[in-house]
Amino acid sequence: MSAGLPLSEDDLSAYADRQLPPERVAEVAARLVEEPALAARVAAIQRQNAMLRDAFDPWLAEALPRDFIAAASGRRARPSRATRAWPAFAAAASLLAGVALGWLVRGELLQREGTPVTFPRQAALTHALYATDANRPVEIWANEEERMVRWLSKRLSFPLHAPNLNSVGFALVGGRLVAGNERPGALFMYENADKQRISLLVRKDAEPARETAFRYALEDGVGVFYWIDDSCGYALSGNLDKLQLLSIARIVYGQLAAAEASAPKP
């Protein structure tokens, strides 16, 4: 099998999108087993597709304007103000889509160029992507917190905890699995009475870190406090005042430390 023709980027994309002819699926699947680099590329394409679906599915689900429906059915509708303004709307929509798409895939492009996205930047990007989603900011909602934490722990292969931030006015919205540079992460989303949202991104690193100091970064207007504890990275992100975000990060750190100390030793 390894002696076959090289697989192109189009082949890999078609396989990730399930668009390959049936007679080629088995061939490509076998090549992915033999060549981990190709399998990693397919996984990256699938992660990117999932991010794009999450970003744009809510827009695609919106009803079409009546003027468009009339035009498609062959009926002549009287030009409305909205129709006359359509060129401007289209230009604005194209700009928005371009900005969103560029924001979503820039991390993937940076990684392919050999420049992995930093942890705080990944946290800010992920927060910006999901905190503004009114329909589906999380995969599992807070009313199923136990199942959510258990599922995410299984996917990341280490025990997770969802901190309780009710004392500072932020209630748990839910959680989701997110893509990372090399391995997946878990995102916990919180919201206060003013509909402000903050998120906690957790990832497992390959090597334990010696340093646990808090660090702060401001990424495109999103504040991020992040720290490494043993081989786990944590990042709290939000559009909050730096001192307020720091005080919440300290509460998160304290709760996670207490949970780890009370966990049964293997």
Backbone as CSV, one residue per row, in Angstrom:
resi,resn,N_x,N_y,N_z,CA_x,CA_y,CA_z,C_x,C_y,C_z
1,MET,0.825,-1.202,0.000,0.000,0.000,0.000,0.855,1.246,0.000
2,SER,1.986,1.230,0.755,2.831,2.411,0.853,3.499,2.738,-0.461
3,ALA,3.499,1.786,-1.393,4.119,2.031,-2.689,3.166,2.687,-3.668
4,GLY,1.922,2.977,-3.243,0.952,3.582,-4.140,1.274,5.028,-4.413
5,LEU,0.382,5.655,-5.212,0.579,7.056,-5.550,0.470,7.931,-4.311
6,PRO,1.246,9.035,-4.253,1.153,9.930,-3.089,-0.252,10.506,-2.945
7,LEU,-0.677,10.696,-1.712,-1.983,11.289,-1.465,-1.854,12.807,-1.506
8,SER,-2.726,13.453,-2.256,-2.705,14.909,-2.353,-3.525,15.524,-1.227
9,GLU,-3.412,16.855,-1.099,-4.223,17.574,-0.118,-5.702,17.427,-0.435
10,ASP,-6.039,17.367,-1.724,-7.440,17.171,-2.111,-7.944,15.800,-1.661
11,ASP,-7.083,14.782,-1.764,-7.474,13.445,-1.304,-7.780,13.460,0.185
12,LEU,-6.893,14.092,0.958,-7.062,14.128,2.412,-8.310,14.913,2.796
13,SER,-8.537,16.043,2.130,-9.725,16.849,2.425,-10.996,16.082,2.076
14,ALA,-10.991,15.393,0.937,-12.172,14.621,0.543,-12.432,13.487,1.528
15,TYR,-11.362,12.858,2.018,-11.537,11.791,3.010,-12.102,12.359,4.316
16,ALA,-11.558,13.507,4.773,-12.042,14.122,6.006,-13.500,14.541,5.884
17,ASP,-13.910,14.972,4.662,-15.276,15.427,4.425,-16.212,14.297,4.016
18,ARG,-15.684,13.054,3.955,-16.469,11.891,3.529,-17.000,12.067,2.108
19,GLN,-16.151,12.623,1.241,-16.532,12.852,-0.143,-15.748,11.969,-1.114
20,LEU,-14.903,11.082,-0.616,-14.144,10.194,-1.493,-15.057,9.142,-2.118
21,PRO,-14.766,8.733,-3.353,-15.504,7.597,-3.927,-15.344,6.369,-3.031
22,PRO,-16.377,5.569,-2.896,-16.322,4.412,-1.990,-15.129,3.495,-2.249
23,GLU,-14.736,3.343,-3.518,-13.653,2.424,-3.821,-12.298,2.925,-3.328
24,ARG,-12.197,4.202,-2.972,-10.917,4.745,-2.514,-10.840,4.888,-0.998
25,VAL,-11.957,4.775,-0.307,-11.971,4.996,1.143,-11.051,4.008,1.854
26,ALA,-11.156,2.726,1.534,-10.336,1.713,2.192,-8.844,1.945,1.928
27,GLU,-8.521,2.346,0.706,-7.129,2.602,0.352,-6.538,3.734,1.191
28,VAL,-7.293,4.858,1.276,-6.794,5.999,2.038,-6.730,5.665,3.520
29,ALA,-7.728,4.961,4.035,-7.726,4.584,5.454,-6.494,3.750,5.796
30,ALA,-6.131,2.836,4.909,-4.946,2.010,5.147,-3.677,2.858,5.142
31,ARG,-3.617,3.839,4.240,-2.448,4.714,4.193,-2.324,5.538,5.465
32,LEU,-3.446,5.960,6.020,-3.411,6.748,7.257,-2.883,5.925,8.427
33,VAL,-3.213,4.637,8.426,-2.694,3.756,9.482,-1.179,3.641,9.358
34,GLU,-0.684,3.581,8.129,0.750,3.412,7.898,1.540,4.703,8.099
35,GLU,0.902,5.848,7.876,1.621,7.124,7.913,0.942,8.073,8.895
36,PRO,1.435,8.133,10.138,0.824,8.983,11.177,0.751,10.456,10.791
37,ALA,1.701,10.941,9.996,1.680,12.357,9.604,0.431,12.669,8.775
38,LEU,0.064,11.740,7.875,-1.142,11.944,7.078,-2.390,11.880,7.952
39,ALA,-2.393,10.968,8.926,-3.530,10.859,9.845,-3.682,12.134,10.660
40,ALA,-2.553,12.716,11.083,-2.605,13.962,11.848,-3.162,15.092,10.998
41,ARG,-2.806,15.112,9.699,-3.319,16.157,8.818,-4.828,16.035,8.634
42,VAL,-5.322,14.791,8.480,-6.764,14.588,8.360,-7.472,15.043,9.633
43,ALA,-6.899,14.717,10.797,-7.497,15.143,12.066,-7.554,16.662,12.153
44,ALA,-6.505,17.340,11.665,-6.492,18.806,11.689,-7.585,19.377,10.788
45,ILE,-7.773,18.766,9.609,-8.830,19.218,8.701,-10.200,19.037,9.339
46,GLN,-10.404,17.912,10.019,-11.692,17.658,10.671,-11.941,18.640,11.802
47,ARG,-10.870,18.993,12.568,-11.042,19.984,13.633,-11.417,21.338,13.053
48,GLN,-10.756,21.723,11.982,-11.049,23.009,11.345,-12.481,23.022,10.832
49,ASN,-12.934,21.922,10.223,-14.311,21.843,9.729,-15.311,22.001,10.866
50,ALA,-15.009,21.369,12.014,-15.911,21.462,13.167,-16.007,22.898,13.668
51,MET,-14.868,23.606,13.695,-14.875,25.002,14.131,-15.693,25.876,13.184
52,LEU,-15.551,25.631,11.891,-16.314,26.409,10.915,-17.809,26.133,11.025
53,ARG,-18.162,24.855,11.252,-19.587,24.536,11.429,-20.157,25.248,12.637
54,ASP,-19.420,25.220,13.758,-19.901,25.867,14.970,-20.056,27.375,14.774
55,ALA,-19.174,27.960,13.959,-19.218,29.406,13.766,-20.347,29.828,12.832
56,PHE,-20.584,29.052,11.759,-21.465,29.521,10.707,-22.817,28.817,10.636
57,ASP,-22.980,27.666,11.305,-24.274,26.982,11.263,-25.426,27.856,11.741
58,PRO,-25.242,28.655,12.844,-26.360,29.509,13.269,-26.776,30.505,12.190
59,TRP,-25.815,31.042,11.414,-26.163,31.970,10.340,-26.923,31.250,9.232
60,LEU,-26.471,30.038,8.898,-27.103,29.300,7.813,-28.517,28.871,8.168
61,ALA,-28.806,28.768,9.484,-30.129,28.326,9.915,-31.162,29.448,9.876
62,GLU,-30.723,30.695,9.698,-31.662,31.806,9.679,-32.516,31.763,8.409
63,ALA,-33.755,32.244,8.545,-34.690,32.246,7.413,-34.220,33.227,6.337
64,LEU,-34.466,32.853,5.065,-34.123,33.735,3.960,-35.105,34.911,3.887
65,PRO,-34.644,36.090,3.492,-35.569,37.223,3.305,-36.632,36.894,2.259
66,ARG,-37.821,37.450,2.452,-38.927,37.162,1.534,-38.617,37.591,0.101
67,ASP,-37.816,38.675,-0.053,-37.471,39.120,-1.408,-36.692,38.051,-2.164
68,PHE,-35.816,37.337,-1.454,-35.032,36.292,-2.106,-35.927,35.131,-2.517
69,ILE,-36.880,34.770,-1.642,-37.792,33.672,-1.951,-38.628,34.022,-3.170
70,ALA,-39.104,35.271,-3.234,-39.906,35.696,-4.383,-39.099,35.650,-5.665
71,ALA,-37.856,36.081,-5.597,-36.998,36.066,-6.791,-36.746,34.647,-7.257
72,ALA,-36.527,33.733,-6.294,-36.239,32.345,-6.651,-37.443,31.664,-7.283
73,SER,-38.655,32.092,-6.889,-39.858,31.454,-7.431,-40.332,32.115,-8.717
74,GLY,-39.648,33.151,-9.166,-40.010,33.799,-10.424,-41.002,34.924,-10.270
75,ARG,-41.469,35.205,-9.043,-42.404,36.304,-8.825,-41.635,37.606,-8.746
76,ARG,-42.183,38.639,-9.306,-41.558,39.952,-9.261,-42.078,40.672,-8.036
77,ALA,-41.182,41.006,-7.157,-41.577,41.715,-5.948,-41.178,43.179,-6.074
78,ARG,-41.982,44.025,-5.468,-41.656,45.450,-5.482,-40.375,45.681,-4.698
79,PRO,-39.419,46.392,-5.300,-38.153,46.602,-4.591,-38.389,47.291,-3.258
80,SER,-37.863,46.694,-2.222,-37.969,47.266,-0.883,-36.695,48.009,-0.544
81,ARG,-36.741,48.739,0.573,-35.535,49.432,1.033,-34.421,48.443,1.306
82,ALA,-34.798,47.277,1.872,-33.778,46.263,2.175,-33.149,45.737,0.888
83,THR,-34.002,45.546,-0.166,-33.475,45.051,-1.432,-32.536,46.063,-2.067
84,ARG,-32.934,47.340,-2.039,-32.085,48.366,-2.621,-30.759,48.496,-1.881
85,ALA,-30.797,48.168,-0.596,-29.567,48.273,0.201,-28.750,46.991,0.177
86,TRP,-29.229,45.984,-0.578,-28.563,44.682,-0.532,-27.078,44.729,-0.885
87,PRO,-26.644,45.492,-1.910,-25.201,45.512,-2.194,-24.362,45.897,-0.987
88,ALA,-24.855,46.880,-0.210,-24.103,47.278,0.987,-24.117,46.165,2.015
89,PHE,-25.301,45.521,2.188,-25.374,44.416,3.135,-24.441,43.279,2.724
90,ALA,-24.424,42.988,1.432,-23.583,41.888,0.953,-22.120,42.182,1.208
91,ALA,-21.719,43.420,0.979,-20.321,43.782,1.222,-19.980,43.633,2.690
92,ALA,-20.904,44.093,3.554,-20.647,43.981,4.991,-20.594,42.528,5.426
93,ALA,-21.513,41.708,4.886,-21.524,40.288,5.251,-20.253,39.603,4.789
94,SER,-19.785,39.947,3.594,-18.551,39.349,3.092,-17.373,39.714,3.978
95,LEU,-17.348,40.979,4.422,-16.263,41.411,5.307,-16.312,40.655,6.623
96,LEU,-17.529,40.535,7.195,-17.659,39.802,8.458,-17.232,38.358,8.308
97,ALA,-17.694,37.715,7.243,-17.337,36.319,7.029,-15.838,36.167,6.853
98,GLY,-15.232,37.092,6.115,-13.789,37.017,5.900,-13.009,37.170,7.188
99,VAL,-13.435,38.126,8.024,-12.750,38.322,9.306,-12.896,37.093,10.175
100,ALA,-14.136,36.562,10.250,-14.363,35.394,11.093,-13.565,34.198,10.608
101,LEU,-13.580,33.973,9.286,-12.853,32.833,8.738,-11.361,32.983,8.975
102,GLY,-10.842,34.196,8.779,-9.420,34.419,9.021,-9.045,34.178,10.462
103,TRP,-9.910,34.617,11.395,-9.654,34.414,12.825,-9.663,32.937,13.170
104,LEU,-10.593,32.186,12.560,-10.720,30.777,12.875,-9.527,29.966,12.400
105,VAL,-9.052,30.255,11.184,-8.037,29.385,10.598,-6.627,29.912,10.765
106,ARG,-6.457,31.116,11.357,-5.096,31.641,11.430,-4.216,30.747,12.305
107,GLY,-4.803,30.146,13.364,-4.014,29.255,14.200,-3.540,28.039,13.433
108,GLU,-4.427,27.490,12.613,-4.059,26.340,11.796,-2.949,26.707,10.824
109,LEU,-3.061,27.897,10.210,-2.043,28.327,9.254,-0.716,28.571,9.946
110,LEU,-0.753,29.194,11.119,0.480,29.419,11.861,1.151,28.105,12.216
111,GLN,0.335,27.122,12.612,0.909,25.834,12.982,1.548,25.164,11.767
112,ARG,0.905,25.266,10.600,1.470,24.651,9.400,2.745,25.364,8.969
113,GLU,2.877,26.647,9.338,4.098,27.374,9.016,5.208,27.069,10.013
114,GLY,4.922,26.248,11.030,5.940,25.913,12.013,5.930,26.836,13.209
115,THR,4.870,27.646,13.390,4.777,28.555,14.527,3.525,28.218,15.316
116,PRO,3.623,27.319,16.323,2.437,26.939,17.083,1.816,28.150,17.784
117,VAL,0.491,28.192,17.846,-0.209,29.253,18.541,0.070,29.120,20.032
118,THR,0.372,30.236,20.700,0.649,30.188,22.125,-0.609,29.812,22.890
119,PHE,-0.411,29.302,24.110,-1.547,28.865,24.919,-2.514,30.020,25.216
120,PRO,-2.040,31.198,25.665,-2.999,32.283,25.921,-3.727,32.739,24.664
121,ARG,-3.048,32.713,23.518,-3.721,33.118,22.281,-4.774,32.091,21.886
122,GLN,-4.452,30.820,22.068,-5.448,29.782,21.792,-6.658,29.962,22.702
123,ALA,-6.403,30.274,23.996,-7.502,30.463,24.944,-8.376,31.642,24.542
124,ALA,-7.742,32.755,24.135,-8.502,33.938,23.730,-9.304,33.671,22.464
125,LEU,-8.697,32.984,21.489,-9.391,32.649,20.249,-10.609,31.771,20.538
126,THR,-10.408,30.757,21.370,-11.500,29.842,21.696,-12.615,30.572,22.437
127,HIS,-12.238,31.454,23.371,-13.244,32.222,24.109,-14.031,33.117,23.159
128,ALA,-13.327,33.836,22.267,-14.000,34.734,21.335,-14.954,33.976,20.419
129,LEU,-14.584,32.764,20.057,-15.395,31.970,19.145,-16.698,31.520,19.794
130,TYR,-16.619,31.032,21.044,-17.788,30.407,21.658,-18.561,31.314,22.610
131,ALA,-17.908,32.286,23.254,-18.614,33.126,24.225,-19.666,33.999,23.560
132,THR,-19.502,34.290,22.290,-20.463,35.131,21.569,-21.553,34.321,20.878
133,ASP,-21.509,33.015,21.003,-22.496,32.156,20.352,-23.732,32.057,21.245
134,ALA,-24.816,32.657,20.798,-26.032,32.660,21.607,-26.754,31.320,21.581
135,ASN,-26.555,30.534,20.519,-27.309,29.295,20.351,-26.606,28.062,20.907
136,ARG,-25.294,27.959,20.675,-24.606,26.734,21.083,-23.196,27.050,21.578
137,PRO,-23.089,27.752,22.715,-21.755,28.056,23.236,-21.058,26.825,23.815
138,VAL,-21.839,25.810,24.180,-21.287,24.600,24.794,-21.902,23.372,24.142
139,GLU,-21.269,22.218,24.360,-21.816,20.959,23.853,-22.741,20.304,24.870
140,ILE,-22.383,20.421,26.154,-23.207,19.857,27.228,-23.489,20.967,28.231
141,TRP,-24.763,21.135,28.584,-25.160,22.243,29.444,-24.953,21.903,30.923
142,ALA,-25.020,22.943,31.753,-24.708,22.804,33.181,-25.679,21.893,33.920
143,ASN,-26.892,21.713,33.399,-27.831,20.819,34.087,-27.405,19.353,34.017
144,GLU,-26.377,19.073,33.192,-25.793,17.739,33.135,-24.304,17.814,33.499
145,GLU,-23.997,18.594,34.512,-22.601,18.866,34.865,-21.808,17.584,35.127
146,GLU,-22.387,16.663,35.868,-21.654,15.435,36.204,-21.284,14.655,34.945
147,ARG,-22.254,14.508,34.044,-21.974,13.785,32.793,-20.964,14.542,31.951
148,MET,-21.065,15.874,31.929,-20.143,16.695,31.152,-18.711,16.509,31.631
149,VAL,-18.503,16.608,32.943,-17.150,16.485,33.505,-16.598,15.082,33.274
150,ARG,-17.448,14.094,33.412,-17.011,12.711,33.197,-16.617,12.488,31.730
151,TRP,-17.405,13.019,30.814,-17.121,12.865,29.380,-15.832,13.575,28.995
152,LEU,-15.667,14.819,29.440,-14.456,15.569,29.105,-13.219,14.929,29.731
153,SER,-13.353,14.424,30.950,-12.226,13.744,31.591,-11.799,12.526,30.781
154,LYS,-12.767,11.810,30.270,-12.458,10.632,29.456,-11.778,11.030,28.154
155,ARG,-12.256,12.097,27.523,-11.682,12.518,26.254,-10.262,13.055,26.417
156,LEU,-9.972,13.705,27.549,-8.643,14.265,27.772,-7.725,13.303,28.525
157,SER,-8.296,12.207,29.007,-7.523,11.151,29.700,-6.908,11.622,31.019
158,PHE,-7.583,12.538,31.698,-7.197,12.877,33.072,-8.394,13.532,33.755
159,PRO,-8.469,13.432,35.111,-9.658,13.919,35.826,-9.778,15.438,35.779
160,LEU,-10.966,15.915,35.457,-11.245,17.344,35.389,-12.231,17.737,36.478
161,HIS,-12.263,19.034,36.762,-13.215,19.587,37.721,-13.719,20.914,37.161
162,ALA,-15.014,21.159,37.298,-15.598,22.428,36.879,-15.717,23.316,38.112
163,PRO,-14.883,24.347,38.248,-14.941,25.198,39.440,-16.319,25.834,39.621
164,ASN,-16.682,26.076,40.877,-17.943,26.739,41.214,-17.651,28.216,41.450
165,LEU,-18.170,29.068,40.565,-17.895,30.503,40.653,-19.141,31.304,41.018
166,ASN,-20.115,30.652,41.627,-21.330,31.347,42.031,-21.041,32.444,43.042
167,SER,-20.007,32.273,43.859,-19.678,33.267,44.892,-19.243,34.596,44.291
168,VAL,-18.782,34.591,43.040,-18.383,35.837,42.375,-19.361,36.201,41.263
169,GLY,-20.528,35.568,41.280,-21.598,35.955,40.366,-21.587,35.309,39.005
170,PHE,-20.756,34.299,38.813,-20.700,33.622,37.516,-21.191,32.182,37.658
171,ALA,-22.248,31.859,36.944,-22.819,30.510,36.976,-22.301,29.704,35.791
172,LEU,-22.151,28.412,35.998,-21.687,27.522,34.941,-22.734,27.431,33.837
173,VAL,-22.318,27.654,32.594,-23.187,27.475,31.434,-23.086,26.041,30.925
174,GLY,-21.873,25.523,30.865,-21.639,24.163,30.385,-20.210,24.018,29.911
175,GLY,-19.958,22.991,29.116,-18.601,22.741,28.652,-18.590,22.110,27.278
176,ARG,-17.408,22.077,26.670,-17.243,21.470,25.355,-15.801,21.040,25.170
177,LEU,-15.613,20.140,24.209,-14.281,19.722,23.771,-13.829,20.678,22.678
178,VAL,-12.563,21.128,22.746,-12.046,22.056,21.743,-10.722,21.541,21.201
179,ALA,-10.376,22.015,20.013,-9.122,21.615,19.382,-7.963,22.423,19.939
180,GLY,-6.766,21.835,19.899,-5.559,22.511,20.327,-4.460,22.338,19.308
181,ASN,-3.263,22.831,19.633,-2.136,22.691,18.713,-1.790,21.224,18.469
182,GLU,-1.701,20.448,19.561,-1.278,19.060,19.445,-2.271,18.088,20.055
183,ARG,-3.078,18.541,21.006,-4.023,17.661,21.683,-5.260,18.460,22.059
184,PRO,-6.382,17.794,22.299,-7.617,18.528,22.599,-7.582,19.167,23.981
185,GLY,-8.505,20.094,24.193,-8.664,20.742,25.484,-10.124,20.743,25.880
186,ALA,-10.387,21.112,27.127,-11.753,21.222,27.629,-12.034,22.682,27.944
187,LEU,-13.210,23.151,27.559,-13.602,24.533,27.803,-14.839,24.549,28.693
188,PHE,-14.729,25.254,29.833,-15.871,25.468,30.715,-16.303,26.928,30.583
189,MET,-17.594,27.153,30.312,-18.115,28.504,30.104,-18.960,28.929,31.297
190,TYR,-18.810,30.217,31.697,-19.564,30.789,32.819,-20.201,32.103,32.379
191,GLU,-21.298,32.473,33.047,-22.024,33.689,32.689,-22.567,34.354,33.947
192,ASN,-22.541,35.718,33.986,-23.106,36.426,35.136,-24.464,37.009,34.778
193,ALA,-25.047,37.754,35.722,-26.394,38.285,35.516,-26.445,39.312,34.397
194,ASP,-25.317,39.929,34.070,-25.257,40.903,32.982,-24.931,40.266,31.634
195,LYS,-24.968,38.941,31.581,-24.692,38.181,30.368,-23.236,38.281,29.916
196,GLN,-22.359,38.679,30.819,-20.929,38.616,30.526,-20.469,37.173,30.700
197,ARG,-19.587,36.746,29.827,-19.115,35.367,29.891,-17.603,35.306,30.082
198,ILE,-17.181,34.332,30.847,-15.770,34.008,30.983,-15.630,32.520,30.715
199,SER,-14.436,32.087,30.350,-14.242,30.666,30.057,-12.920,30.193,30.636
200,LEU,-12.903,28.941,31.020,-11.703,28.283,31.526,-11.306,27.197,30.543
201,LEU,-10.117,27.337,29.958,-9.584,26.334,29.046,-8.578,25.477,29.787
202,VAL,-8.718,24.158,29.679,-7.824,23.210,30.353,-7.225,22.295,29.299
203,ARG,-5.906,22.089,29.388,-5.269,21.154,28.462,-4.215,20.354,29.214
204,LYS,-3.913,19.192,28.705,-2.869,18.327,29.270,-1.618,18.492,28.429
205,ASP,-0.505,18.855,29.055,0.752,19.015,28.334,1.552,17.720,28.373
206,ALA,2.455,17.594,27.427,3.249,16.373,27.333,4.252,16.253,28.469
207,GLU,4.844,17.383,28.879,5.875,17.360,29.907,5.453,18.206,31.104
208,PRO,5.720,17.728,32.336,5.419,18.535,33.523,6.234,19.824,33.512
209,ALA,5.637,20.904,34.012,6.324,22.188,34.082,6.725,22.489,35.518
210,ARG,7.850,23.153,35.678,8.317,23.506,37.013,7.654,24.775,37.536
211,GLU,7.236,25.648,36.627,6.727,26.957,37.018,5.210,26.953,37.081
212,THR,4.657,27.565,38.159,3.210,27.643,38.315,2.730,29.093,38.421
213,ALA,3.600,30.063,38.175,3.237,31.469,38.337,2.116,31.877,37.390
214,PHE,1.247,32.780,37.889,0.205,33.342,37.034,0.845,34.299,36.041
215,ARG,0.353,34.263,34.822,0.794,35.205,33.799,-0.448,35.799,33.142
216,TYR,-0.279,37.019,32.637,-1.410,37.723,32.018,-1.060,38.094,30.590
217,ALA,-2.046,37.946,29.709,-1.883,38.363,28.317,-3.174,39.020,27.862
218,LEU,-3.038,40.004,26.988,-4.194,40.641,26.371,-4.133,40.336,24.885
219,GLU,-5.065,39.509,24.420,-5.061,39.037,23.038,-6.284,39.572,22.309
220,ASP,-6.071,40.584,21.451,-7.169,41.166,20.673,-8.341,41.576,21.550
221,GLY,-8.038,42.205,22.680,-9.069,42.710,23.573,-9.569,41.722,24.604
222,VAL,-9.145,40.458,24.529,-9.565,39.441,25.491,-8.450,39.255,26.523
223,GLY,-8.776,39.470,27.801,-7.803,39.263,28.863,-7.685,37.779,29.204
224,VAL,-6.461,37.321,29.449,-6.225,35.903,29.750,-5.233,35.792,30.901
225,PHE,-5.659,35.146,31.996,-4.733,34.732,33.048,-4.507,33.237,32.871
226,TYR,-3.241,32.838,32.802,-2.939,31.431,32.560,-1.803,30.976,33.451
227,TRP,-1.799,29.680,33.724,-0.776,29.087,34.572,-0.654,27.605,34.251
228,ILE,0.483,27.036,34.638,0.747,25.607,34.450,0.867,24.963,35.811
229,ASP,0.157,23.889,36.013,0.216,23.146,37.269,0.584,21.709,36.934
230,ASP,1.844,21.350,37.246,2.381,20.037,36.889,2.344,19.916,35.365
231,SER,1.518,19.021,34.822,1.472,18.866,33.366,0.141,19.336,32.787
232,CYS,-0.588,20.176,33.527,-1.866,20.709,33.064,-1.763,22.220,32.899
233,GLY,-2.284,22.732,31.793,-2.341,24.159,31.562,-3.758,24.665,31.752
234,TYR,-3.887,25.832,32.391,-5.189,26.436,32.638,-5.159,27.880,32.153
235,ALA,-6.239,28.342,31.538,-6.325,29.722,31.071,-7.744,30.230,31.283
236,LEU,-7.859,31.320,32.046,-9.157,31.961,32.289,-9.235,33.197,31.408
237,SER,-10.257,33.262,30.554,-10.363,34.339,29.568,-11.672,35.094,29.713
238,GLY,-11.628,36.392,29.408,-12.849,37.187,29.424,-12.566,38.653,29.182
239,ASN,-13.628,39.386,28.873,-13.516,40.835,28.669,-13.816,41.541,29.984
240,LEU,-12.998,41.255,30.982,-13.161,41.834,32.310,-11.942,42.666,32.657
241,ASP,-12.108,43.511,33.689,-10.986,44.244,34.234,-9.915,43.256,34.694
242,LYS,-8.650,43.649,34.520,-7.532,42.743,34.827,-7.566,42.263,36.273
243,LEU,-7.818,43.156,37.226,-7.829,42.764,38.640,-9.008,41.846,38.948
244,GLN,-10.165,42.105,38.328,-11.320,41.236,38.541,-11.047,39.838,37.991
245,LEU,-10.443,39.782,36.804,-10.125,38.484,36.213,-9.091,37.745,37.057
246,LEU,-8.130,38.477,37.609,-7.124,37.858,38.466,-7.744,37.275,39.724
247,SER,-8.668,38.008,40.349,-9.298,37.498,41.574,-10.082,36.223,41.301
248,ILE,-10.734,36.155,40.121,-11.470,34.934,39.770,-10.488,33.804,39.479
249,ALA,-9.384,34.119,38.804,-8.383,33.090,38.501,-7.824,32.491,39.786
250,ARG,-7.631,33.297,40.814,-7.128,32.775,42.092,-8.130,31.840,42.746
251,ILE,-9.426,32.175,42.618,-10.457,31.280,43.154,-10.443,29.954,42.406
252,VAL,-10.337,30.032,41.080,-10.269,28.807,40.271,-9.071,27.970,40.691
253,TYR,-7.924,28.615,40.815,-6.706,27.890,41.193,-6.887,27.211,42.557
254,GLY,-7.452,27.929,43.524,-7.640,27.354,44.860,-8.582,26.168,44.847
255,GLN,-9.683,26.266,44.089,-10.632,25.150,44.038,-10.023,23.930,43.362
256,LEU,-9.269,24.158,42.292,-8.650,23.033,41.590,-7.593,22.365,42.461
257,ALA,-6.820,23.168,43.209,-5.823,22.609,44.108,-6.469,21.786,45.208
258,ALA,-7.582,22.288,45.753,-8.283,21.549,46.810,-8.858,20.258,46.272
259,ALA,-9.423,20.308,45.054,-9.980,19.087,44.445,-8.896,18.052,44.198
260,GLU,-7.734,18.505,43.757,-6.642,17.575,43.503,-6.128,16.963,44.804
261,ALA,-6.055,17.773,45.858,-5.558,17.277,47.143,-6.497,16.253,47.759
262,SER,-7.798,16.412,47.508,-8.775,15.493,48.106,-9.046,14.272,47.238
263,ALA,-8.518,14.243,46.030,-8.771,13.102,45.135,-8.037,11.875,45.648
264,PRO,-8.654,10.690,45.519,-7.989,9.467,45.953,-6.732,9.198,45.154
265,LYS,-5.677,8.804,45.830,-4.413,8.521,45.149,-4.476,7.165,44.479
266,PRO,-3.921,7.041,43.265,-3.951,5.752,42.551,-3.087,4.726,43.254
